[in-house]
Amino acid sequence: MHTAITKLDPPSIALLRHRLTRHPKQLHFTYPRTPQEAAVLVLLCTVNNKPHVVFEERTAILSSHAGEVCFPGGKADPHETLEETALRETEEELGISRNRIRVVGAVDPVPSKDYRLRVHPFVGVLSEWAVEVNSAEVHRAFVMPLEHFYRSKRVMRFRDSDMVVPVYASDKAGLEIWGLTAFILSQVVRRISSPVKGETSGPKL
């Protein structure tokens, strides 16, 4: 049973971190060759006193995934951790400095469509909703209530696996959240909505 996060106060953030950290890894993908590492950041922020998820709509001129919804992220640079990759890419794409973000956990890595990338999703809490998008890559940034993603009208097969992934409506008619972005989001939602052993009493998610 899903119960939505109602706020992002310190006790709720601590419980978020606990659930993301304590859930066992469950996804295992076989890569035909050694993949390049990449990372994305699933950002939560408070808008109108409710938790929201931050998304990007990519520009229409990009050579791949043009006009699609995604999370900020990209390939890892040498000598940086994957968490640093996610934070750097977020700053480059959305103008959000890392000192405004508290990383609270991560979910299992997943492959890009051609399996050349292994994408590591991190989850962070943003202190204030304010962005300055890099127009060369990002058409716009937008937020949607977290509770919106506890339901989906349809699903689709993920890659060539037996798993299915939700397809979510976005804030704009005709623009959907699907594929890798929806898969990562569904993993985050599943974990933060599921109690784990050792939880202390406090605000319920």
C-alpha positions as CSV (number, residue, x, y, z in Angstrom):
1,M,0.0,0.0,0.0
2,H,1.4,3.4,-1.0
3,T,1.2,6.5,1.3
4,A,2.6,9.7,-0.2
5,I,5.3,11.8,1.5
6,T,3.5,14.7,2.9
7,K,6.4,17.0,3.6
8,L,10.2,17.2,3.4
9,D,11.0,18.2,7.0
10,P,14.1,16.7,8.8
11,P,12.3,13.6,10.3
12,S,10.8,12.7,6.9
13,I,14.1,13.2,5.1
14,A,15.8,10.9,7.7
15,L,13.2,8.3,7.0
16,L,13.6,8.7,3.3
17,R,17.4,8.1,3.7
18,H,16.7,5.1,5.9
19,R,14.4,3.4,3.3
20,L,16.7,4.1,0.3
21,T,19.7,2.8,2.2
22,R,18.2,-0.3,3.8
23,H,16.3,-1.8,0.8
24,P,18.3,-4.6,-0.7
25,K,19.6,-4.4,-4.3
26,Q,17.2,-6.3,-6.6
27,L,18.1,-5.5,-10.2
28,H,20.7,-7.4,-12.2
29,F,21.4,-6.7,-15.8
30,T,23.9,-8.4,-18.1
31,Y,26.0,-6.1,-20.2
32,P,27.4,-7.5,-23.5
33,R,30.5,-5.3,-23.0
34,T,32.1,-3.2,-20.3
35,P,29.8,-0.2,-20.0
36,Q,30.7,3.4,-19.4
37,E,29.5,4.8,-16.1
38,A,26.9,7.5,-15.8
39,A,24.7,9.1,-13.1
40,V,21.4,11.0,-12.8
41,L,19.8,12.8,-9.9
42,V,16.2,12.4,-8.9
43,L,15.5,15.7,-7.1
44,L,12.7,16.3,-4.6
45,C,11.7,19.7,-3.5
46,T,8.8,21.5,-1.8
47,V,6.3,23.5,-3.8
48,N,3.0,24.7,-2.4
49,N,3.9,22.8,0.8
50,K,4.0,19.5,-1.0
51,P,6.9,17.3,-2.2
52,H,7.5,17.5,-5.9
53,V,9.8,15.8,-8.4
54,V,12.1,17.9,-10.6
55,F,12.3,17.0,-14.4
56,E,13.9,18.4,-17.5
57,E,12.4,18.6,-21.0
58,R,15.3,18.2,-23.4
59,T,15.7,20.6,-26.3
60,A,14.4,19.6,-29.7
61,I,17.8,20.1,-31.4
62,L,19.7,17.4,-29.5
63,S,21.0,14.4,-31.5
64,S,19.5,11.9,-29.1
65,H,16.3,11.8,-27.0
66,A,15.3,15.3,-28.3
67,G,12.2,16.7,-26.6
68,E,12.0,13.9,-24.0
69,V,11.6,14.2,-20.3
70,C,14.6,13.1,-18.2
71,F,16.5,13.7,-15.0
72,P,19.7,15.8,-14.9
73,G,22.7,13.6,-15.5
74,G,25.4,12.3,-17.8
75,K,28.6,10.4,-18.2
76,A,31.2,10.2,-15.4
77,D,34.4,12.1,-15.7
78,P,37.7,10.5,-14.6
79,H,38.6,10.9,-10.9
80,E,35.1,11.8,-9.7
81,T,32.6,9.7,-7.8
82,L,29.3,8.8,-9.4
83,E,27.5,11.0,-6.8
84,E,29.8,13.9,-7.9
85,T,28.8,13.2,-11.5
86,A,25.1,13.5,-10.7
87,L,25.7,16.8,-8.8
88,R,28.0,18.3,-11.5
89,E,25.6,17.5,-14.3
90,T,22.7,19.0,-12.3
91,E,24.6,22.2,-11.8
92,E,25.6,22.3,-15.5
93,E,22.0,21.6,-16.8
94,L,19.8,23.4,-14.2
95,G,22.2,25.9,-12.5
96,I,21.6,24.2,-9.1
97,S,24.8,24.3,-7.0
98,R,25.6,21.2,-5.0
99,N,25.4,23.0,-1.7
100,R,21.7,23.4,-2.2
101,I,21.2,19.6,-2.5
102,R,21.2,16.9,0.1
103,V,21.8,13.5,-1.4
104,V,19.8,11.0,0.6
105,G,20.4,7.7,-1.2
106,A,20.4,5.8,-4.5
107,V,18.7,3.0,-6.3
108,D,20.0,0.2,-8.5
109,P,21.9,1.1,-11.7
110,V,20.2,0.4,-15.0
111,P,21.4,0.2,-18.6
112,S,20.9,2.8,-21.3
113,K,19.0,1.6,-24.4
114,D,22.1,0.3,-26.2
115,Y,23.7,-1.1,-22.9
116,R,26.8,1.1,-23.5
117,L,26.0,3.1,-20.3
118,R,25.4,1.9,-16.7
119,V,23.3,4.7,-15.2
120,H,23.4,5.2,-11.4
121,P,20.4,7.0,-10.0
122,F,20.8,9.1,-6.9
123,V,18.1,10.8,-4.9
124,G,18.5,14.3,-3.5
125,V,16.4,16.9,-1.7
126,L,16.6,20.5,-3.0
127,S,16.5,23.3,-0.5
128,E,14.5,25.6,-2.7
129,W,12.9,25.3,-6.1
130,A,14.8,27.7,-8.3
131,V,16.7,26.9,-11.5
132,E,18.5,28.5,-14.4
133,V,18.4,26.1,-17.3
134,N,21.2,25.5,-19.8
135,S,19.3,26.3,-23.0
136,A,21.8,24.4,-25.1
137,E,20.6,21.1,-23.6
138,V,17.4,21.9,-21.6
139,H,14.2,23.4,-23.1
140,R,12.7,23.8,-19.6
141,A,12.6,22.4,-16.1
142,F,9.3,21.6,-14.4
143,V,8.1,19.9,-11.2
144,M,5.2,17.5,-10.5
145,P,3.7,16.4,-7.2
146,L,5.3,13.2,-5.9
147,E,1.9,11.7,-5.2
148,H,1.1,11.8,-8.9
149,F,3.5,8.9,-9.4
150,Y,1.8,6.5,-7.1
151,R,-0.5,5.7,-10.0
152,S,-0.2,5.1,-13.7
153,K,-2.8,4.4,-16.4
154,R,-0.6,2.1,-18.5
155,V,2.7,0.2,-18.6
156,M,5.2,-0.9,-21.2
157,R,7.9,-3.6,-21.4
158,F,11.3,-2.4,-20.2
159,R,13.9,-3.1,-22.9
160,D,14.0,-6.8,-23.8
161,S,13.3,-7.9,-20.2
162,D,10.3,-9.4,-18.5
163,M,9.8,-6.3,-16.4
164,V,7.2,-3.7,-17.1
165,V,7.5,0.0,-16.4
166,P,4.8,2.6,-15.8
167,V,4.1,5.4,-18.4
168,Y,3.3,8.6,-16.5
169,A,1.5,11.7,-17.8
170,S,3.5,14.9,-17.5
171,D,2.4,18.5,-17.0
172,K,2.0,19.1,-20.7
173,A,-0.6,17.4,-22.9
174,G,1.0,14.8,-25.2
175,L,4.3,14.7,-23.3
176,E,4.8,11.5,-21.4
177,I,7.4,10.2,-18.9
178,W,8.4,6.8,-20.1
179,G,11.4,4.5,-20.7
180,L,14.5,4.8,-18.5
181,T,13.3,7.9,-16.7
182,A,10.0,6.2,-15.7
183,F,11.8,3.1,-14.8
184,I,14.1,4.9,-12.4
185,L,11.2,7.0,-11.0
186,S,9.2,3.9,-10.3
187,Q,12.1,2.3,-8.5
188,V,12.5,5.4,-6.3
189,V,8.8,5.6,-5.5
190,R,8.6,1.8,-4.7
191,R,11.5,2.1,-2.2
192,I,10.5,5.2,-0.4
193,S,6.9,4.0,0.0
194,S,7.9,0.6,1.5
195,P,8.7,0.3,5.2
196,V,11.9,-1.5,6.1
197,K,13.1,-3.3,9.2
198,G,14.4,-1.1,11.9
199,E,12.3,2.0,11.3
200,T,11.8,4.2,14.3
201,S,8.5,5.9,15.0
202,G,8.0,9.2,13.3
203,P,6.2,10.7,10.3
204,K,4.9,8.2,7.9
205,L,5.7,8.3,4.2
